[in-house]
Amino acid sequence: MKDHSAVLVKNGFVLTFGDRGTAIHGGAVLIRAGRVEAVGSTDDVEGLAAAEDDLVTIDAKGCVVTPGLVNAHMHLYSTFACGIAAAASRNFSEILRNLWWRLDRAMTLDDVRLSAVVPAVRCLRSGVTTIIDHHASFGATRGSLSVVADAVREVGLRACLAYEVSDRWGEADADESVAENAEFLGSLPRRADPDLACLFGLHASFTLSERTLRRCVDAAGGAGFHVHCAEDKADVIAAREAGFLGSADRLARLGVLGPKSIAAHCIHVTPEEVGMLAASRTTVVTNPQSNMNNAVGVADVPALLDAGCTVGLGSDGMTADILEELRAEIFTQRQRTGDPTRMFMQAYDMVVSTNPRIASAVFGRPVGVLETGAAGDVVVWDYDPPTPLTADNVAGHVVFGLPAARPRTVVVSGRVVLSDGRPSGLDEAAVAAESRRLAAALWRRW
Ligand SMILES: [Zn+2]
């Protein structure tokens, strides 16, 4: 990937997203030094770039231009599960034991690297430039977050990483996973990469002892947590047996929830716990496709929103494509309530407004929006609308049109990481061949 001092994307239909989202016909975006310097009409913005020496110009005529999208809950490490022969599972606990815990327990650091590179490319191909990932590789815990970080940055993706601490393999492995989070957190100042961040990862209340949770709160040193919460009834039952209202209550009382923390799923929560999530300003991230796949239930997202919770959208490793999840979010809530008027604008807002806000908080600067000073990410979609696209019907096109289109060009922090739909500086056939070889070896020994 070659670094240019500035990137100009011009002549596109520009959608800025964010809380004050606008639409600009014949629009342009100028990125300088990795940040958005100007957004506006091509005539106005092109003039600002005229004196630039090392300028790459991308003509987006006939294309839609958006900021990079954000996936607020991802598991890159799930790559080798595709096609794996796992024993049939009757419930969520068995799915974890028969598939996910066996898989991550068998991983080497080479597996970790390829498992990250493959979906990182898919993210870019889906217009996603920022992910909040949740990693587990109990076969090779120490150093794994650095391997994931190097892999995603090589592809060009921006990522917030976390290692899922769990007592499922005993205290020694739990302690290693605590140390891995702490070590990676501590390495971030040395890396000095504004496109890397870290949250302290926790699996879920039901696989974490009080001792381990207290150690995590100490080791996090004020960093936020990224944890699964009330994904399945099993998590709630375990918390109730320990005297809590549920798993959200237990996490709240042990100091895990708060304005910097992300609680994924929050399906089986009581009204009191919804109030706790809102009062603590914990970010909730819903993952509809995964929940359907695991048959664990459907989060009452309207109730969480009504209570004042911030609710973002993630894919839980099911897909790299957050627009797939946007559609699933609408459909699953409509099916749950039998009300076809539900969740259209709320789900759209998750992608264009809430997810960018979540990422901006994590990375400490505006991410996922096209505005002056924001991270310099642009996606040029091969989408020549078959029906009129105006400022008034953007949501309809994002939900029902854009998912059928693919990005032609993707820029992350001013770096062109995808051109003509292909990742820059990466031999995709070689990556796929190596991934298949490593996956086959893991399947033989898991
Ligand atoms: Zn997850």
Residues whose N, C-alpha, C, O or C-beta is under 5 A from the ligand:
A	BS01	ZN	D316
